[in-house]
Amino acid sequence: MSIEIKAPTFPESIQEGSIATWHKKTGDSVDRDELLVDIETDKVVLEVVAPASGVMGKILKGEGDTILSGEVIASLEAGATAPAAAADTQQPGQATPPAAEERRDEAIASPAARKLADERDISLADITGTGRDGRITKEDVLAHQPPAAAQPQPTRTEAPQPEQTGLASLAATGERIEKRVPMTRMRARIAERLTQVVQNTAMLTTFNEVDMHRVINLRNQFKEQFAQVHGGTRLGFMGLFVKVAVEALKRFPAVNASIDGNDIVYHGYQDIGVAVSTDKGLVVPVLRNADQMSLAELESGIVDFGTRARNGKLTIEEMTGGTFTITNGGVFGSLLSTPILNPPQTAILGMHKIQDRPIAENGQVVIRPMMYLALSYDHRLIDGKEAVQFLVAIKEMIENPAKILLEI
């Protein structure tokens, strides 16, 4: 029986996708729930698995082709058996054909791992997989250290080839090299949205600084007990900033609002987006109903989002919506930056690196761990006074954590 393989049904915010990687070819044997194809959308890579066991039929859409929601992309002959592979008839000691070796690599490595290994000119055969059934993950490729002897040594008479050394090695030899690659759908969409923000909003940024010493002392005092009580959940700073942002948003509802045409939409809830950096670009999973979550639930949710974002396991629904966003450039060493809005939201909070600096306190110069905060906002809806007061409210709650408990 022939079964149609269709693209997933995309949410309204996703118009189309493209075929990223086919993991099966026409005629290949397929097991039920086995991964067939990766589909890249503006926000996430979706996996399509086999609905039944059988043989892969005709593939209608090739890698790179644009597809629509629910479109038929291939067929599967359910219950059929693939003809015996040539590799099955090989005699002991006979070399594996290149095509069979390629299929083996596809079976033991994730798409992200294979892409990264190709970029770094690393053979998958040299990597030990730590995933399920020995599957090689992207983290395995990142952790792989090729032996020094395997590195090609360029000579004075022969320039090294890109296939052998990679761009980084060529650059070290002084070669003037270029590599042109198409943007991924996700990166192209990010570029499009950022351009729209600049063109269609009146974005301004206000800055302040916050003394982190009380929060740091609080964390150091209770982090072990916090982890014991909450099942190993670590007490971090991002969860606290989400908690503080929720309280500030309740006091300044315009900062939690969005613009829809000529209408202002005020939200009676706080869905907080937390920006996460991945190899493919920045994604913003959303902590829904953050106002109803405990600090431990916030911290657990943030860690879970970060892990699944880097493994490409977030769903479109988890990255859709949100009323306010927080981003932390400090994890990369940023001391001060201007975060860009995440439309249709009207504000975004930027955290930065904590750095010891001398400040005046009660007429004395003291050294305190300080962090710059940045609030970018859409001036079409939020006035400067309101933006400054919102940021000051966050500063005061961070510097005096008791205010959160006392709701003052």
C-alpha positions in Angstrom: 0.0 0.0 0.0 1.4 3.4 -1.0 1.3 6.1 1.7 1.8 9.8 1.0 4.6 11.5 3.0 3.5 15.1 3.7 5.1 18.1 5.2 3.9 18.9 8.7 1.1 21.4 9.2 2.7 24.7 9.8 1.3 27.3 12.3 -0.2 30.5 10.8 3.0 32.3 11.5 5.0 30.0 9.2 4.1 30.3 5.5 6.5 27.7 4.0 9.6 25.6 4.6 12.3 23.9 2.7 13.8 20.4 2.5 17.0 20.5 4.5 18.2 16.8 4.4 16.8 13.6 3.1 17.9 10.6 5.3 16.4 8.0 2.9 16.6 7.4 -0.8 14.2 5.8 -3.2 14.3 2.0 -2.6 15.7 2.2 0.9 14.2 0.0 3.6 12.4 2.1 6.2 11.2 1.2 9.7 8.2 2.7 11.4 9.1 6.0 13.2 12.5 6.2 11.5 13.6 9.7 10.5 13.0 10.4 6.8 13.6 14.0 6.2 14.5 17.3 8.0 12.4 20.3 7.0 13.8 23.8 7.8 11.4 26.6 8.6 11.9 30.2 9.7 12.1 29.2 13.3 13.0 25.5 13.7 14.0 22.3 11.9 11.1 19.8 11.9 11.7 16.0 11.6 9.3 13.9 9.5 9.3 10.2 10.5 8.0 7.1 8.7 4.3 6.3 9.5 4.9 2.6 8.8 7.6 0.1 7.9 8.3 -0.5 4.2 10.3 0.8 1.3 10.9 4.4 0.4 9.0 5.3 -2.8 9.4 8.3 -5.1 10.8 11.5 -3.6 8.9 14.5 -5.1 10.8 17.3 -3.4 14.6 17.5 -3.3 16.9 19.1 -0.8 16.6 22.9 -1.0 13.1 22.8 -2.5 10.5 25.1 -1.0 7.4 23.3 0.4 4.1 24.4 1.7 2.2 23.2 4.8 0.8 19.7 4.3 2.3 19.3 0.8 3.1 15.8 -0.4 6.9 15.4 -0.6 7.3 11.7 -1.1 5.7 8.3 -0.9 6.2 5.1 1.1 5.4 1.6 0.1 4.1 0.2 3.4 4.9 -3.5 4.0 7.2 -3.8 1.0 10.7 -5.2 1.3 13.8 -3.6 -0.2 15.9 -5.7 -2.5 19.0 -7.1 -0.9 21.8 -4.6 -0.8 25.0 -5.2 -2.6 26.9 -4.9 0.6 25.1 -8.0 1.9 26.8 -10.2 -0.7 30.3 -9.0 0.0 33.0 -11.5 1.0 34.9 -11.0 4.3 37.6 -8.5 3.9 36.0 -6.8 0.9 35.9 -3.0 1.1 32.6 -1.3 1.7 31.4 0.6 -1.4 31.5 4.4 -1.0 27.7 4.7 -1.3 27.1 2.1 1.5 29.7 3.9 3.6 27.8 7.2 3.1 24.5 5.6 4.1 26.2 4.2 7.2 27.4 7.6 8.2 23.9 9.0 7.7 22.5 6.4 10.0 24.9 7.0 12.9 25.0 10.8 12.9 22.5 13.6 13.3 22.0 16.1 10.5 23.6 18.8 12.6 26.6 16.6 13.4 27.2 15.7 9.8 27.0 19.3 8.7 29.4 20.4 11.4 31.8 17.5 10.6 31.8 18.4 7.0 32.5 22.1 7.7 35.4 21.0 9.9 36.7 18.3 7.5 36.3 15.6 10.2 35.5 12.0 9.3 32.6 10.6 11.2 34.4 7.3 11.4 36.9 9.0 13.8 34.2 10.1 16.2 32.7 8.1 19.0 28.9 8.7 19.3 27.3 9.3 22.7 23.7 9.5 21.5 21.1 6.8 21.4 22.4 3.5 19.8 25.8 5.2 19.4 24.4 8.0 17.3 26.9 10.9 16.8 25.6 14.2 18.1 26.7 17.8 17.3 28.3 17.9 20.8 30.4 14.8 19.9 31.8 16.6 16.9 32.5 19.8 18.9 34.3 17.7 21.5 36.4 15.8 18.9 40.1 16.6 18.9 41.8 15.3 15.7 45.3 13.9 16.3 48.0 16.4 15.4 49.5 13.9 12.9 46.3 14.0 10.9 46.6 17.7 10.3 48.0 18.3 6.7 51.3 20.1 6.6 51.5 22.7 3.7 54.8 23.0 1.9 56.4 26.0 0.2 55.8 24.5 -3.3 52.2 23.3 -3.0 49.3 25.3 -1.5 47.0 23.2 0.7 43.5 22.5 -0.8 40.3 23.6 1.0 39.0 20.0 1.0 42.0 19.0 3.0 42.5 21.7 5.6 39.4 23.8 5.9 39.1 27.6 5.8 40.7 28.2 9.2 43.9 26.3 8.2 44.1 28.0 4.8 43.7 31.4 6.5 46.7 30.6 8.7 48.9 30.1 5.6 48.1 33.6 4.3 46.0 32.4 1.4 43.3 34.8 0.1 40.3 32.6 0.2 36.5 33.0 -0.1 33.7 30.7 0.5 30.2 31.5 -0.8 27.2 29.6 0.8 23.5 30.4 0.7 21.8 31.6 3.8 19.7 29.1 5.6 16.0 29.8 5.7 16.3 30.6 9.4 19.2 33.1 9.0 17.4 34.7 6.0 14.2 35.1 8.1 16.2 36.6 11.0 17.8 39.1 8.6 14.4 40.0 7.2 12.8 40.5 10.6 15.7 42.6 11.9 15.5 44.9 8.8 11.7 45.3 9.4 12.3 46.3 13.0 14.7 49.1 11.9 12.3 50.3 9.2 8.9 50.0 10.9 9.5 50.9 14.6 10.7 54.0 16.4 13.2 52.0 18.5 15.1 53.8 21.3 17.3 52.4 24.1 17.6 53.5 27.7 20.4 52.3 29.9 21.1 51.9 33.6 23.4 49.9 35.9 22.6 47.6 38.7 24.7 46.6 41.8 24.6 42.8 41.8 26.3 42.1 45.2 23.1 41.4 47.2 21.8 39.0 44.6 25.2 37.3 44.3 25.4 36.9 48.1 21.8 35.6 48.2 22.7 33.0 45.5 25.9 31.9 47.1 24.1 31.5 50.5 21.2 29.4 49.2 22.2 27.8 45.9 23.0 24.4 47.5 19.9 24.3 49.6 17.9 25.5 46.6 19.2 22.6 44.4 18.4 20.1 47.2 14.9 21.3 47.6 14.1 21.6 43.9 15.4 18.4 42.6 18.8 19.6 41.4 17.6 22.8 39.7 20.4 25.4 39.9 19.7 28.9 41.1 20.8 31.3 38.4 20.4 34.9 37.5 18.2 34.6 34.4 15.3 33.1 36.4 15.5 36.0 38.9 15.5 38.6 36.1 12.4 36.9 34.6 10.7 37.1 38.0 11.6 40.8 38.4 10.6 41.6 34.9 7.2 40.0 35.5 6.6 42.3 38.5 7.7 45.4 36.6 5.5 44.5 33.6 2.5 44.4 36.0 3.2 48.0 37.0 3.8 49.2 33.5 1.4 47.3 31.2 2.3 49.3 28.1 5.8 47.6 28.2 3.9 44.3 28.0 1.7 45.4 25.2 2.0 45.0 21.4 0.9 47.0 18.4 -1.5 45.5 15.8 -2.0 47.9 13.0 -3.6 51.0 14.6 -4.6 49.0 17.7 -2.8 48.6 21.0 -3.1 45.1 22.4 -2.7 45.0 26.2 -2.0 41.5 27.6 -3.3 40.4 30.9 -0.6 37.8 31.3 3.2 37.8 31.0 4.7 35.4 28.5 8.5 35.9 28.7 10.8 35.1 25.8 14.3 34.1 26.7 16.8 34.5 23.8 19.0 31.5 23.2 22.0 31.4 20.8 22.4 28.4 18.6 24.7 27.5 15.7 21.9 28.4 13.3 21.0 31.7 14.9 19.1 33.3 17.8 15.9 31.6 18.9 13.5 32.9 21.5 11.5 30.2 23.3 8.7 31.5 25.5 8.0 30.9 29.1 4.2 31.0 29.1 2.3 32.3 32.1 5.6 33.3 33.7 3.6 35.3 36.3 2.3 32.0 37.7 5.6 30.2 37.8 7.9 29.8 40.9 11.5 30.7 40.7 12.5 27.1 40.5 10.0 26.5 37.7 11.5 29.4 35.8 15.0 28.2 36.2 14.1 24.7 35.2 12.2 25.9 32.1 15.1 28.2 31.1 17.7 25.3 31.3 15.4 23.0 29.4 14.9 25.5 26.6 18.6 26.1 26.3 19.4 22.4 26.1 16.7 21.6 23.5 17.5 24.8 21.5 21.1 23.8 21.0 20.0 20.2 20.1 17.4 21.5 17.6 14.5 20.0 19.6 12.3 23.1 20.2 8.8 23.1 18.6 7.4 26.0 16.6 4.7 26.5 19.3 7.4 27.0 22.0 8.9 29.9 19.9 5.6 31.6 19.0 4.1 34.5 20.8 5.6 36.1 23.9 4.8 39.6 25.3 8.3 40.6 26.4 11.9 39.3 25.8 15.1 39.1 27.8 18.5 38.5 26.2 21.8 38.1 28.0 24.8 39.1 25.9 26.9 39.0 29.1 27.4 35.2 28.7 29.6 36.1 25.7 31.4 38.9 27.5 29.3 41.8 26.2 29.7 44.8 28.5 27.1 47.0 26.8 24.9 46.6 23.8 21.6 47.7 22.3 19.1 44.8 22.0 16.8 44.9 19.0 13.0 44.5 19.4 11.3 41.2 18.8 8.1 42.3 17.0 5.2 42.6 17.6 6.5 43.1 21.2 7.3 46.7 22.1 10.3 46.2 24.5 13.2 43.9 25.2 15.6 43.8 28.2 19.3 43.3 27.7 21.5 41.9 30.4 25.3 42.2 30.3 28.6 41.0 31.8 29.0 41.4 35.6 32.2 43.3 36.2 33.7 44.7 39.4 33.8 48.5 39.3 34.5 51.3 41.8 31.3 53.2 42.7 30.4 55.8 45.3 28.3 54.4 48.2 27.4 56.6 51.2 30.3 58.9 50.4 32.8 56.1 50.1 34.4 54.5 47.1 33.7 50.8 47.1 34.2 47.9 44.6 30.9 46.3 43.5 30.0 43.7 40.9 28.0 45.9 38.5 25.9 45.0 35.4 24.7 47.4 32.7 21.1 47.0 31.7 19.6 48.1 28.4 15.9 48.5 27.6 15.1 48.9 23.9 11.5 50.0 23.4 9.1 51.2 20.6 8.6 54.9 21.1 5.4 54.8 19.2 3.8 53.2 22.3 6.1 53.7 25.2 7.2 57.1 26.3 10.7 57.7 27.6 9.5 58.4 31.1 7.7 55.1 31.2 10.7 53.2 29.8 13.1 54.7 32.3 10.7 54.0 35.3 10.3 50.4 34.2 14.1 49.9 34.0 14.6 51.7 37.4 11.9 49.3 38.9 14.0 46.3 37.7 17.2 47.9 39.1 15.6 48.5 42.5 14.2 45.0 42.8 17.5 43.4 41.8 19.5 45.6 44.3 17.0 44.9 47.0 15.6 41.3 46.5 13.4 41.6 49.6 11.2 44.0 47.5 10.1 41.1 45.3 8.8 39.1 48.3 7.2 42.1 49.9 5.8 43.3 46.5 6.9 46.9 47.0 
